[in-house]
Amino acid sequence: MADLPHTTAVLRVDGRDVAQYVWQPSLPLSSSPRPYLHPVRTLAGRTVTDALPDTHPHQLGISIAAPNVDGCNFWGGRTWVAGHGPAWLDNHGTQSHHRWLRHTSTDIAHTLRWVDPHHTTLLREQRTITCRGLGATAWSLGIRTELTNATDRPLVLRSPAAQGRAGAGYGGFFWRGPAVAGATRILSPVGTDVHAVHGAVASWVAVTGDGDGGAWTVLFVPADETTAADRWFVRARDYLGVGSSITWDRPLVLAPEQTITRHIVAVVLDGELSPATAADLARGVRSTP
C-alpha cells in the first residue's frame, strides 16, 4: 500500500484495508469541506463509493452533511433558495476535526466543529466509526453522530424539501455510490424501486451494483429507534445515492445545547442479496451492541 497522508486513517477487517477515512480533507470551500469515507471496499476489493465525481462533485463517499443550518450550507454546491431555486451563495461551512477520542484500525472516535463562513461554531459533533467482520464476504461499517447546538440561540436545520423543493429531503448520513455497469437493484421492506423507497420509512434499504469485476451490495440499517423513524433519500438516476434524512419536509429546530443522535450501519458485501437474507442481516446488525 502506498504511503497515505497523515490526514487519512485506514480501516481494516481481517487484515484487509476496507476503507479510508479522510478526516482532514483539502477541498474547495464550495464543497463544504468535511471528513468522509472513500474509498470503501468489499472484502474482495470492489469499490462501493465515489467522491468528487463529475456530477455533483461536492458529494464525498460517505459523509455527514446538511444543506442548511441556520442559512449555512454544510452540504456543498448550490443552496436552494425558496421562491428562486438553486443559487451559488457565499455561505459554505466547514466541518473541522477538533480532538481524537479513539483511533485504531477498527474504531475511530473524534469531536468536530461545524463552523460557518464567519468562523462561528454552530454545531459541536462527536462522531464514532466502527468496522466489524461478518464472515467471508461481508463486513459492517457503523457511523454514529451526536450533534449539539453550540450557539446561544435556536438553530434551524432545513432540507430543500422543507423550503418547497418536492422530494429533496436530504441531509444527514449520505452515501454516494460508484458508477455501475447496467442497472442497479434496490431492495427494502416497502418496495423494490426508487419510487417506493424514496421518502419512506423502512427498517433497511439495500442497493446492488456491478463493478470492479463483480456484483456488490450495500445494506443500510438504522441502528436505533430515532434513526429508524427518519425517511430515506434514494437516487438512482444521474447518480447513485442513499441518505437517511434528519429533516425531510419540516424544519428541525435545536435549542441551545440540545443534542440529536443518529446511528446508521452499512453492511458491505460481495455479491447480491435476497430480500430474506437482507432482512436477516438487518436484524442481526440491530441486535449487535
PAZAPA-4460 file (N, C-alpha, C; in steps of 0.05 Angstrom, whole numbers, plus 32768, in hexadecimal, padded with zeros to 4 digits):
% residues 289
    n_x    n_y    n_z   ca_x   ca_y   ca_z    c_x    c_y    c_z   seq   type   mol
   8011   7FE8   8000   8000   8000   8000   8012   8019   8000     1      M     A
   800B   802C   7FEF   801A   8045   7FEE   8016   8055   8008     2      A     A
   802A   8065   800E   8028   8076   8025   8011   8089   8022     3      D     A
   8002   808D   8038   7FEB   809F   8038   7FF2   80B8   8049     4      L     A
   7FE5   80CE   8042   7FE9   80E6   8052   7FDF   80E1   806F     5      P     A
   7FEB   80F0   8082   7FE4   80EB   809E   7FC7   80F4   80A4     6      H     A
   7FBA   8101   8091   7F9E   8109   8095   7F8B   80F3   808C     7      T     A
   7F95   80DB   8085   7F84   80C5   807D   7F89   80AD   8090     8      T     A
   7F73   80A2   809A   7F75   808A   80AB   7F6B   8072   809B     9      A     A
   7F78   805B   809E   7F70   8043   8090   7F62   8030   80A3    10      V     A
   7F4B   8026   809A   7F3B   8012   80A9   7F40   7FF7   809E    11      L     A
   7F43   7FE3   80AF   7F4A   7FC8   80A6   7F37   7FB3   80B3    12      R     A
   7F32   7F9E   80A3   7F23   7F87   80AD   7F33   7F6E   80A5    13      V     A
   7F39   7F5D   80B8   7F48   7F45   80B3   7F61   7F49   80A3    14      D     A
   7F6F   7F5F   80A9   7F88   7F65   809C   7F85   7F72   8081    15      G     A
   7F6D   7F77   8078   7F69   7F84   805E   7F5F   7FA1   8061    16      R     A
   7F6A   7FB2   8050   7F61   7FCE   8050   7F46   7FD0   8043    17      D     A
   7F32   7FDA   8053   7F17   7FDB   8048   7F0D   7FF8   8045    18      V     A
   7F1A   800B   8051   7F10   8027   804E   7F26   803A   8056    19      A     A
   7F26   8052   804B   7F37   8068   8053   7F25   807F   805D    20      Q     A
   7F2C   8089   8074   7F1D   80A0   8080   7F2E   80B9   807D    21      Y     A
   7F26   80CB   806C   7F35   80E4   8068   7F2A   80F8   807D    22      V     A
   7F38   80F9   8093   7F2D   8109   80A9   7F34   8127   80A8    23      W     A
   7F47   812E   8097   7F4E   814A   8094   7F53   814F   8076    24      Q     A
   7F3E   8152   8066   7F42   8153   8049   7F4C   816E   8040    25      P     A
   7F57   816E   8028   7F5E   8187   801A   7F4B   818A   8003    26      S     A
   7F37   819A   8007   7F21   819D   7FF4   7F1A   81BB   7FF0    27      L     A
   7F0F   81C1   7FD8   7F06   81DD   7FD4   7EEF   81E3   7FE7    28      P     A
   7EED   81FC   7FEF   7ED7   8204   8001   7EBC   81FE   7FF6    29      L     A
   7EB9   81FF   7FDB   7E9F   81FA   7FCF   7E95   81DD   7FD3    30      S     A
   7EA7   81CB   7FDC   7E9F   81B0   7FE2   7E97   81AC   8000    31      S     A
   7E97   81C2   800F   7E92   81C0   802C   7EA4   81AB   8038    32      S     A
   7EBE   81B1   803B   7ED1   819D   8043   7EC9   818F   805D    33      P     A
   7ECC   8174   805D   7EC3   8164   8073   7ED1   8149   8071    34      R     A
   7ED4   813B   8087   7EE0   8120   8087   7ECD   810D   8077    35      P     A
   7ED9   80F9   806A   7EC9   80E6   805B   7ED8   80CC   8058    36      Y     A
   7EC9   80B7   8052   7ED4   809C   804D   7ED4   8096   802F    37      L     A
   7EEC   8092   8025   7EF0   808A   8009   7F0D   8084   8004    38      H     A
   7F13   806E   7FF6   7F00   805A   7FEC   7EF8   8047   8002    39      P     A
   7EDF   803D   8000   7ED5   8027   8010   7ED3   800F   7FFE    40      V     A
   7EDE   7FF8   8007   7EE0   7FE1   7FF6   7ED4   7FC8   8003    41      R     A
   7ECB   7FB5   7FF2   7EC4   7F9B   7FFC   7EDD   7F8C   8004    42      T     A
   7ED9   7F75   8011   7EF0   7F65   8018   7EFF   7F5A   8000    43      L     A
   7EF2   7F58   7FE9   7F00   7F50   7FD0   7F0D   7F68   7FC2    44      A     A
   7F09   7F80   7FCD   7F17   7F97   7FC2   7F06   7FA8   7FAF    45      G     A
   7EEC   7FA3   7FAD   7EDB   7FB3   7F9A   7ED3   7FCD   7FA8    46      R     A
   7ED7   7FE3   7F9A   7ED1   7FFE   7FA5   7EB3   8004   7FA4    47      T     A
   7EA8   800D   7FBA   7E8B   8011   7FBC   7E84   802F   7FC2    48      V     A
   7E98   8041   7FBF   7E93   805D   7FC3   7EA0   806D   7FAC    49      T     A
   7E98   8086   7FAA   7EA4   8099   7F98   7EA8   80B3   7FA7    50      D     A
   7EBB   80C3   7F9F   7EC0   80DD   7FAB   7ECA   80F1   7F96    51      A     A
   7EC1   810A   7F99   7EC8   811F   7F86   7EC2   8116   7F69    52      L     A
   7EAB   810B   7F64   7EA4   8101   7F49   7E9F   8118   7F36    53      P     A
   7E9D   8112   7F1C   7E97   8126   7F08   7E7C   8133   7F0D    54      D     A
   7E68   8122   7F15   7E4D   812D   7F1B   7E4B   8130   7F39    55      T     A
   7E43   8147   7F42   7E41   814D   7F5F   7E5C   8148   7F6D    56      H     A
   7E70   8157   7F66   7E8B   8152   7F70   7E8E   8158   7F8E    57      P     A
   7E7A   8164   7F9A   7E7B   8168   7FB7   7E72   8150   7FC7    58      H     A
   7E6A   813B   7FB9   7E62   8122   7FC7   7E7B   8112   7FCC    59      Q     A
   7E7F   8109   7FE5   7E99   80FF   7FEE   7E95   80E4   7FFC    60      L     A
   7E96   80CF   7FEC   7E95   80B4   7FF7   7E7F   80B0   800B    61      G     A
   7E86   80AB   8024   7E73   80AB   803A   7E7A   80C1   804D    62      I     A
   7E66   80D3   8052   7E6B   80EA   8063   7E52   80F1   8072    63      S     A
   7E55   8103   8086   7E3E   810F   8093   7E3D   812C   8089    64      I     A
   7E27   8133   807E   7E25   814E   8071   7E08   8159   8075    65      A     A
   7E06   8173   8074   7DEC   8180   8077   7DEB   8199   8065    66      A     A
   7DD6   819B   8054   7DD5   81B0   8041   7DCF   81CC   804C    67      P     A
   7DC3   81CD   8064   7DBC   81E7   806E   7DBB   81E6   808D    68      N     A
   7DCF   81F2   809A   7DCF   81F4   80B7   7DD1   8212   80BD    69      V     A
   7DBA   821D   80C5   7DB9   823A   80CB   7DC2   824A   80B3    70      D     A
   7DBB   8241   809B   7DC2   824F   8082   7DDE   8248   8077    71      G     A
   7DEC   8237   8085   7E07   822F   807C   7E07   8214   806F    72      C     A
   7E16   8211   8059   7E16   81F9   8048   7E2D   81E7   8051    73      N     A
   7E26   81D1   805D   7E39   81BC   8065   7E37   81A3   8053    74      F     A
   7E2B   81A7   803C   7E27   8191   8028   7E3A   8194   8010    75      W     A
   7E3E   81AD   8008   7E4E   81B3   7FF1   7E3D   81B9   7FD9    76      G     A
   7E49   81C6   7FC5   7E3B   81CD   7FAD   7E28   81E5   7FB2    77      G     A
   7E14   81E6   7FA2   7E01   81FD   7FA3   7DEE   81F9   7FBB    78      R     A
   7DE3   8210   7FC4   7DCF   8210   7FD9   7DB3   8214   7FCD    79      T     A
   7DA0   8205   7FD7   7D85   8209   7FCE   7D78   8221   7FDC    80      W     A
   7D6F   8234   7FCC   7D63   824C   7FD7   7D45   824B   7FD0    81      V     A
   7D35   824D   7FE5   7D18   824B   7FE1   7D0E   8261   7FCE    82      A     A
   7CFE   825A   7FBB   7CF3   826D   7FA8   7D06   8274   7F91    83      G     A
   7D1F   826A   7F92   7D33   8270   7F7E   7D3E   8257   7F71    84      H     A
   7D46   8243   7F82   7D53   822B   7F78   7D70   822A   7F81    85      G     A
   7D80   8219   7F75   7D9C   8216   7F7D   7DAC   822F   7F76    86      P     A
   7DBE   8237   7F88   7DCE   824F   7F83   7DE9   824C   7F91    87      A     A
   7DFE   8257   7F84   7E18   8257   7F90   7E19   826E   7FA4    88      W     A
   7E1E   8267   7FBD   7E1F   827B   7FD3   7E3A   8278   7FE2    89      L     A
   7E42   828E   7FEE   7E5B   828D   7FFF   7E53   8284   801B    90      D     A
   7E49   826C   801D   7E3F   8263   8037   7E48   8247   803E    91      N     A
   7E5E   823E   8032   7E67   8223   8037   7E76   8220   8051    92      H     A
   7E6E   820C   8060   7E7B   8207   807A   7E90   81F1   8078    93      G     A
   7E9E   81EC   808E   7EB3   81D8   808F   7EB0   81C7   80A9    94      T     A
   7EB4   81AD   80A6   7EB5   819C   80BD   7ED3   8197   80C4    95      Q     A
   7EDC   819F   80DB   7EF8   819E   80E2   7EFD   818A   80F8    96      S     A
   7F10   8179   80F4   7F19   8167   810A   7F22   8177   8122    97      H     A
   7F19   816E   813A   7F21   817C   8152   7F33   816C   8164    98      H     A
   7F2A   8153   816B   7F3A   8143   817E   7F34   8125   817A    99      R     A
   7F49   8115   817B   7F46   80F8   817A   7F3D   80EE   8195   100      W     A
   7F2A   80DB   8194   7F22   80CC   81AB   7F2B   80AF   81AA   101      L     A
   7F2D   80A5   8191   7F36   808A   818D   7F3F   8088   8170   102      R     A
   7F54   8079   816B   7F5F   8078   8150   7F6E   805D   814C   103      H     A
   7F5F   8049   8143   7F6B   802F   813D   7F63   8027   8120   104      T     A
   7F6B   800F   8117   7F65   8007   80FC   7F48   7FFC   80FA   105      S     A
   7F3A   7FFA   8110   7F1E   7FF1   8110   7F0B   8004   811D   106      T     A
   7F15   8017   812D   7F04   8029   813C   7F10   8045   813C   107      D     A
   7EFF   8058   8133   7F08   8074   8133   7EF2   8084   8141   108      I     A
   7EFB   8097   8152   7EE8   80AA   815E   7EF6   80C4   8161   109      A     A
   7EE9   80D9   8159   7EF4   80F4   815C   7EDE   8109   815E   110      H     A
   7EE6   8120   8167   7ED4   8137   8168   7EDA   814A   8152   111      T     A
   7EC5   8158   8148   7EC7   816A   8132   7EB8   8184   8139   112      L     A
   7EBF   8198   8129   7EB0   81B2   812B   7EA5   81B9   8110   113      R     A
   7E8C   81BF   810E   7E7F   81C9   80F6   7E80   81E7   80F6   114      W     A
   7E91   81F3   80E5   7E97   820F   80E6   7E8C   821E   80CE   115      V     A
   7E80   8235   80D2   7E74   8244   80BC   7E89   8255   80AF   116      D     A
   7E83   8264   8099   7E97   8274   808B   7EA3   828A   809C   117      P     A
   7E96   8291   80B2   7EA0   82A6   80C4   7EAF   829A   80DB   118      H     A
   7EB6   8281   80D9   7EC7   8273   80EE   7EB8   826F   8108   119      H     A
   7E9E   826F   8107   7E8E   8269   811E   7E86   824C   811F   120      T     A
   7E8A   823F   8135   7E82   8223   8138   7E64   8221   813C   121      T     A
   7E56   8214   812A   7E39   8210   812D   7E32   81F6   813A   122      L     A
   7E41   81E1   8133   7E3B   81C6   813F   7E55   81BA   8149   123      L     A
   7E54   81AC   815F   7E69   819A   8168   7E60   817E   8162   124      R     A
   7E73   816D   815A   7E6C   8152   8153   7E7F   813E   8160   125      E     A
   7E74   8128   8169   7E85   8111   8170   7E7D   80FA   815C   126      Q     A
   7E91   80F0   814D   7E8C   80DC   8139   7E9C   80C3   813F   127      R     A
   7E8F   80AC   813C   7E9B   8092   8141   7E98   8081   8128   128      T     A
   7EAE   8075   8120   7EAE   8063   8108   7EBA   8049   8110   129      I     A
   7EAC   8033   810A   7EB5   8018   8111   7EB3   8006   80F9   130      T     A
   7EC5   7FF2   80F7   7EC2   7FDE   80E2   7EC6   7FC2   80EF   131      C     A
   7EB6   7FAF   80E6   7EB6   7F94   80F2   7EB2   7F80   80DB   132      R     A
   7EC0   7F6A   80DD   7EBD   7F54   80C9   7EA2   7F45   80CE   133      G     A
   7E96   7F3D   80B8   7E7D   7F2E   80BA   7E7F   7F14   80A9   134      L     A
   7E95   7F07   80AA   7E99   7EEF   809A   7EAC   7EF3   8083   135      G     A
   7EAB   7EE0   8070   7EBE   7EE0   805A   7EB9   7EF5   8044   136      A     A
   7EA0   7EFF   8043   7E99   7F11   802C   7E8D   7F2B   8035   137      T     A
   7E8C   7F31   804F   7E7E   7F49   8058   7E8C   7F55   8070   138      A     A
   7E89   7F70   8073   7E91   7F7E   808B   7E7F   7F95   8090   139      W     A
   7E7E   7F9F   80A8   7E6C   7FB5   80AF   7E7C   7FCE   80B6   140      S     A
   7E70   7FE5   80AD   7E7B   7FFF   80B2   7E66   800F   80C2   141      L     A
   7E6C   8014   80DB   7E5A   8023   80EB   7E62   8041   80ED   142      G     A
   7E4F   8052   80EA   7E54   806F   80ED   7E3F   807B   8100   143      I     A
   7E49   8086   8116   7E37   8092   812A   7E3F   80AF   812E   144      R     A
   7E2C   80C1   812D   7E32   80DD   8130   7E20   80EA   8146   145      T     A
   7E2C   80FB   8156   7E1E   810B   816A   7E23   8128   8163   146      E     A
   7E0E   8136   815C   7E0F   8152   8154   7E03   8164   816A   147      L     A
   7E12   8178   8173   7E09   8189   8188   7E09   81A6   817F   148      T     A
   7DF4   81B4   8184   7DF3   81D1   817E   7E07   81E0   8190   149      N     A
   7E1B   81EC   8184   7E31   81F9   8193   7E2B   8217   8197   150      A     A
   7E14   8221   818D   7E0F   823D   8190   7DFC   8243   81A7   151      T     A
   7DF7   825C   81AC   7DE5   8264   81C2   7DC9   826A   81B8   152      D     A
   7DC2   8261   819F   7DA8   8265   8193   7D9E   824C   8186   153      R     A
   7D85   824A   8180   7D7B   8232   8171   7D88   8231   8155   154      P     A
   7D8F   8219   814D   7D9A   8215   8132   7D85   8206   8121   155      L     A
   7D81   820F   8109   7D6D   8202   80F8   7D7C   81F3   80E2   156      V     A
   7D76   81D9   80DF   7D81   81C8   80CA   7D6B   81C3   80B6   157      L     A
   7D71   81C7   809C   7D5C   81C4   8088   7D68   81B5   8070   158      R     A
   7D57   81A4   8064   7D5E   8199   804A   7D51   81AA   8035   159      S     A
   7D59   81A8   801B   7D4B   81B6   8006   7D2D   81AF   8005   160      P     A
   7D26   8196   800D   7D09   818F   800D   7CFA   81A0   8021   161      A     A
   7D07   81A7   8037   7CF9   81B8   804B   7CF6   81D4   8042   162      A     A
   7D02   81DB   802A   7D00   81F5   801F   7CF1   81F5   8004   163      Q     A
   7CE4   81DE   7FFE   7CD3   81DD   7FE7   7CDD   81CD   7FD0   164      G     A
   7CF5   81C1   7FD1   7CFF   81B0   7FBC   7CF6   8193   7FC1   165      R     A
   7CE1   818B   7FB4   7CD5   8171   7FBA   7CE8   815A   7FB6   166      A     A
   7CE9   8148   7FCA   7CFA   8130   7FC9   7D17   8134   7FD1   167      G     A
   7D20   814D   7FD4   7D3C   8152   7FDA   7D40   8154   7FF8   168      A     A
   7D3A   813E   8006   7D3B   813E   8023   7D56   8135   802E   169      G     A
   7D6C   813A   8021   7D85   8130   8029   7D92   8140   8040   170      Y     A
   7DA4   8133   804E   7DB3   813F   8064   7DB7   812C   807A   171      G     A
   7DD0   8127   8082   7DD7   8113   8096   7DEB   8100   808A   172      G     A
   7DE8   80E6   8090   7DF9   80D1   8084   7DF4   80D0   8067   173      F     A
   7E0A   80CF   8056   7E06   80CD   8039   7E1D   80BD   802D   174      F     A
   7E15   80AA   801C   7E27   8099   800D   7E25   809F   7FEF   175      W     A
   7E3C   80A6   7FE3   7E3C   80A9   7FC6   7E48   808F   7FBA   176      R     A
   7E38   8081   7FAA   7E41   8068   7F9F   7E52   806C   7F86   177      G     A
   7E60   8058   7F7D   7E71   805A   7F66   7E62   8057   7F4C   178      P     A
   7E6F   805D   7F36   7E63   8057   7F1C   7E61   8039   7F19   179      A     A
   7E4B   8030   7F0E   7E46   8013   7F0B   7E41   800B   7EEE   180      V     A
   7E47   7FF2   7EE8   7E41   7FE7   7ECE   7E24   7FDC   7ECE   181      A     A
   7E13   7FE7   7EBE   7DF7   7FDE   7EBD   7DE6   7FEA   7ED4   182      G     A
   7DD0   7FDD   7ED8   7DBC   7FE8   7EEC   7DC4   7FDF   7F08   183      A     A
   7DBB   7FF0   7F1B   7DBF   7FE9   7F37   7DA5   7FDB   7F41   184      T     A
   7DA8   7FCD   7F57   7D91   7FBF   7F63   7D8C   7FCB   7F7F   185      R     A
   7D74   7FD3   7F84   7D6C   7FDF   7F9E   7D5A   7FCB   7FAC   186      I     A
   7D5F   7FC6   7FC6   7D4E   7FB5   7FD6   7D47   7FC4   7FF0   187      L     A
   7D2F   7FBF   7FFA   7D28   7FC9   8015   7D0D   7FBB   801C   188      S     A
   7D06   7FBC   8035   7CEC   7FB0   803D   7CD4   7FBF   8031   189      P     A
   7CD8   7FD8   8028   7CC1   7FE7   801D   7CBF   7FE7   7FFF   190      V     A
   7CD3   7FDB   7FF1   7CD2   7FDA   7FD4   7CED   7FD5   7FC8   191      G     A
   7CED   7FD1   7FAE   7D06   7FCA   7FA0   7D0D   7FDD   7F8A   192      T     A
   7D05   7FF6   7F8D   7D0E   800A   7F7A   7D11   8025   7F89   193      D     A
   7D1D   8038   7F7B   7D22   8052   7F87   7D08   8060   7F90   194      V     A
   7CF3   805E   7F7F   7CDA   806C   7F85   7CCE   8062   7F9F   195      H     A
   7CD1   8048   7FA5   7CC5   803D   7FBD   7CD5   8044   7FD6   196      A     A
   7CF0   8047   7FD3   7D00   804A   7FEB   7D06   8068   7FF1   197      V     A
   7D08   8078   7FDC   7D0F   8094   7FE0   7CF9   80A3   7FF0   198      H     A
   7D01   80AE   8006   7CEE   80BC   8017   7CDF   80AA   802B   199      G     A
   7CE5   8090   802B   7CD8   807D   803C   7CE8   8078   8055   200      A     A
   7CDB   806D   806A   7CE8   8063   8081   7CEA   8045   807E   201      V     A
   7D02   8039   8080   7D06   801D   807D   7D1C   8013   8090   202      A     A
   7D1A   7FFA   8098   7D2D   7FF0   80AC   7D48   7FE9   809F   203      S     A
   7D49   7FE9   8084   7D63   7FE6   8076   7D5F   7FEC   8059   204      W     A
   7D75   7FF3   804C   7D75   7FF7   802F   7D8F   7FEB   8024   205      V     A
   7D8D   7FDC   800E   7DA5   7FD0   8002   7DA7   7FD8   7FE5   206      A     A
   7DC0   7FDD   7FDC   7DC6   7FE4   7FC1   7DDB   7FD1   7FB6   207      V     A
   7DD6   7FC5   7F9E   7DE9   7FB3   7F92   7DF1   7FBF   7F77   208      T     A
   7E0B   7FBF   7F72   7E16   7FC9   7F58   7E2B   7FB5   7F4E   209      G     A
   7E36   7FBC   7F37   7E4A   7FAA   7F2B   7E62   7FBB   7F23   210      D     A
   7E79   7FB4   7F2D   7E91   7FC3   7F26   7EAA   7FB6   7F31   211      G     A
   7EC1   7FBE   7F27   7EDB   7FB3   7F30   7EDB   7F94   7F2D   212      D     A
   7ECD   7F8A   7F19   7ECF   7F6E   7F13   7EB9   7F5D   7F20   213      G     A
   7EA6   7F68   7F2D   7E91   7F58   7F39   7E7C   7F68   7F48   214      G     A
   7E68   7F5B   7F51   7E52   7F68   7F5F   7E59   7F6E   7F7C   215      A     A
   7E4E   7F84   7F86   7E51   7F8B   7FA2   7E36   7F95   7FAC   216      W     A
   7E33   7F95   7FC6   7E1A   7F9F   7FD3   7E22   7FAF   7FEC   217      T     A
   7E14   7FC5   7FF0   7E16   7FD4   8009   7DFA   7FD4   8016   218      V     A
   7DF8   7FCB   802E   7DDF   7FC9   803D   7DE0   7FDF   8053   219      L     A
   7DCD   7FF1   8053   7DCC   8007   8066   7DB7   8001   807B   220      F     A
   7DC0   8003   8095   7DAE   7FFC   80AB   7DAE   8011   80C0   221      V     A
   7D98   801D   80C7   7D97   802F   80DE   7D9A   801F   80F8   222      P     A
   7DAD   8027   8109   7DB5   8017   8120   7DA9   801F   813A   223      A     A
   7D97   8033   813A   7D88   803A   8152   7D6C   8043   814A   224      D     A
   7D5B   8046   815D   7D3F   804C   8158   7D3B   8068   814C   225      E     A
   7D4B   807B   8155   7D49   8096   814A   7D50   8097   812C   226      T     A
   7D67   808B   8125   7D6F   808A   8109   7D5B   807A   80F9   227      T     A
   7D4F   8065   8104   7D3C   8055   80F5   7D23   8064   80ED   228      A     A
   7D1E   807B   80FB   7D06   808B   80F5   7D0C   809F   80DF   229      A     A
   7D25   80A2   80D6   7D2C   80B5   80C1   7D25   80A9   80A6   230      D     A
   7D20   80BB   8093   7D1A   80B2   8078   7D33   80AE   8067   231      R     A
   7D31   809D   8053   7D47   8097   8041   7D47   80A9   8029   232      W     A
   7D5E   80B3   8021   7D62   80C1   8008   7D71   80AD   7FF6   233      F     A
   7D65   80A7   7FDF   7D71   8093   7FCD   7D71   809E   7FB0   234      V     A
   7D88   809D   7FA3   7D8B   80A6   7F88   7D99   8092   7F77   235      R     A
   7D8F   808C   7F60   7D9C   8079   7F4D   7D9D   8083   7F31   236      A     A
   7D93   809B   7F2C   7D95   80A7   7F12   7DA9   80BE   7F13   237      R     A
   7DBA   80C1   7F00   7DD0   80D4   7EFF   7DE7   80CC   7F11   238      D     A
   7DE1   80C4   7F29   7DF5   80B9   7F3C   7DE8   80A6   7F4F   239      Y     A
   7DF8   8097   7F5D   7DEF   8084   7F71   7DF4   808E   7F8D   240      L     A
   7DDF   8091   7F9D   7DE3   809C   7FB7   7DCD   8093   7FCA   241      G     A
   7DD4   8090   7FE4   7DC1   8089   7FF9   7DC7   809A   8011   242      V     A
   7DB3   80A6   801D   7DB6   80B6   8035   7DA1   80B0   8049   243      G     A
   7DA7   80B5   8062   7D93   80B3   8078   7D8F   80D0   8081   244      S     A
   7D76   80DA   807E   7D71   80F6   8081   7D6A   80FE   809E   245      S     A
   7D79   8111   80A9   7D73   811B   80C4   7D5C   812F   80C3   246      I     A
   7D57   813B   80AB   7D40   814D   80A8   7D36   814B   808C   247      T     A
   7D1F   8140   8089   7D14   813B   806E   7D06   8154   8063   248      W     A
   7CED   8157   8068   7CDE   816E   805D   7CD6   8182   8073   249      D     A
   7CE1   817F   808B   7CDB   8192   80A0   7CF6   819A   80AD   250      R     A
   7CF8   81B3   80B5   7D11   81BC   80C2   7D15   81AD   80DD   251      P     A
   7D2E   81A9   80E4   7D35   819F   80FE   7D42   81B5   810E   252      L     A
   7D37   81BB   8125   7D41   81D1   8136   7D4F   81C6   814E   253      V     A
   7D69   81CD   8152   7D78   81C5   8169   7D7B   81DD   817C   254      L     A
   7D73   81D8   8195   7D76   81EC   81AA   7D94   81EE   81B1   255      A     A
   7D9D   8203   81BE   7DB9   8205   81C6   7DC0   81ED   81D7   256      P     A
   7DD7   81E1   81D1   7DE2   81C9   81DE   7DD1   81B0   81DA   257      E     A
   7DBD   81B1   81CA   7DAD   8198   81C4   7DBE   8186   81B1   258      Q     A
   7DBC   816C   81B6   7DCB   8159   81A6   7DB8   8145   8199   259      T     A
   7DBE   813F   817F   7DB0   8129   8171   7DC5   8114   816A   260      I     A
   7DBC   80FB   816A   7DCE   80E4   8165   7DC2   80D4   814E   261      T     A
   7DD3   80CB   813C   7DCB   80B9   8126   7DE0   80A4   8123   262      R     A
   7DD7   808C   811B   7DE9   8075   8119   7DE1   8063   8101   263      H     A
   7DF3   8062   80ED   7DEE   8051   80D6   7E04   803C   80D4   264      I     A
   7DFD   8023   80CD   7E10   800E   80C7   7E0D   8007   80AA   265      V     A
   7E23   8007   809B   7E23   7FFE   807F   7E32   7FE3   807E   266      A     A
   7E24   7FCF   8074   7E31   7FB5   8070   7E3A   7FB4   8053   267      V     A
   7E54   7FAF   8050   7E61   7FAF   8035   7E67   7F92   802D   268      V     A
   7E5B   7F89   8016   7E5D   7F6D   800F   7E67   7F6A   7FF2   269      L     A
   7E73   7F53   7FEE   7E78   7F4A   7FD2   7E5F   7F3A   7FCA   270      D     A
   7E56   7F3E   7FB1   7E3F   7F2F   7FA7   7E25   7F3D   7FAC   271      G     A
   7E0F   7F2F   7FA7   7DF4   7F39   7FAA   7DE7   7F2C   7FC3   272      E     A
   7DD0   7F38   7FCB   7DC1   7F2E   7FE1   7DA4   7F29   7FD9   273      L     A
   7D98   7F15   7FE5   7D7B   7F12   7FE3   7D6E   7F23   7FF8   274      S     A
   7D54   7F2A   7FF4   7D47   7F3A   8009   7D47   7F2C   8024   275      P     A
   7D44   7F12   8025   7D44   7F04   803F   7D5F   7F05   804C   276      A     A
   7D75   7F02   803D   7D90   7F04   8049   7D96   7F20   8052   277      T     A
   7D8D   7F34   8042   7D91   7F50   804A   7D83   7F56   8065   278      A     A
   7D6A   7F4C   8067   7D5B   7F50   8080   7D69   7F43   8098   279      A     A
   7D73   7F2B   8094   7D81   7F1D   80A9   7D9A   7F2C   80B2   280      D     A
   7DA9   7F35   809E   7DC2   7F45   80A4   7DBB   7F5E   80B3   281      L     A
   7DA6   7F6C   80AB   7D9E   7F85   80B8   7D96   7F80   80D5   282      A     A
   7D88   7F6A   80DA   7D80   7F64   80F5   7D99   7F5E   8106   283      R     A
   7DAC   7F4F   80FA   7DC5   7F49   8109   7DD5   7F62   8110   284      G     A
   7DD6   7F75   80FD   7DE5   7F8D   8101   7DD9   7F9D   8118   285      V     A
   7DBE   7FA0   8118   7DB0   7FAF   812C   7DB4   7FA3   8148   286      R     A
   7DB6   7F89   814A   7DB8   7F7C   8164   7DD4   7F7A   816F   287      S     A
   7DE8   7F83   815E   7E04   7F82   8167   7E0B   7F9C   8175   288      T     A
   7E16   7F9B   818D   7E1D   7FB4   819B   7E31   7FC4   818C   289      P     A
***
